[in-house]
């Protein structure tokens, strides 16, 4: 997982890049091995300015259960980070019905 990427064209051999970079923000990226199937989920953040990527690695022959990866960045100057809310939503998503 990378934070403050400041770029749009990230690549790394053997990996797929899932990235988020909104206007005026620093950017996030999560690299997933090409052998892994995954689903990118969306979290409704309300008025939080945090950047979020949440991925579900789909079970396969060598992975029995889904694995959820949460990558969150919030600028130190953003006083309304809402990490508790983001974590609660991510946990609810991970516990909920599978969407793939």
C-alpha positions, -999 to +999 in steps of 0.1 A: +000+000+000+013+034-010+002+069+002+009+104-011+017+089-045+016+122-063+014+104-096-011+087-119+010+061-138+022+037-112+035+003-124+053-026-107+060-059-125+037-088-114+012-065-098-020-046-107-024-011-093-056+002-078-053+039-072-073+069-061-063+105-067-089+132-063-084+168-075-060+186-051-052+155-031-020+134-028-033+100-039-033+064-027-024+031-044-027-005-034-007-031-054-022-066-058-004-096-072-017-105-106-024-141-094-050-127-070-086-120-080-101-090-062-131-068-059-128-031-052-156-019-028-168+017-023-174+032+011-197+062+016-176+086+036-201+114+041-182+147+046-148+130+054-119+142+033-100+110+037-089+090+007-099+053+009-093+021-011-109-011+002-102-043-017-115-078-011-091-106-022-113-134-035-108-169-021-092-194-045-073-227-043-046-213-019-068-188+000-097-202+020-115-170+030-117-135+017-091-110+028-100-073+031-073-046+026-081-011+038-058+018+027-067+051+043-050+085+041-061+117+058-040+149+057-027+159+091-044+193+085-078+176+082-092+178+117-124+158+108-108+125+100-136+102+110-114+071+113-138+054+137-166+057+111-144+045+082-133+015+103-169+007+113-181+007+077-151-014+066-158-040+093-195-041+085-186-046+048-162-075+057-188-091+079-217-086+055-229-108+026-204-114-002-209-092-032-189-111-058 
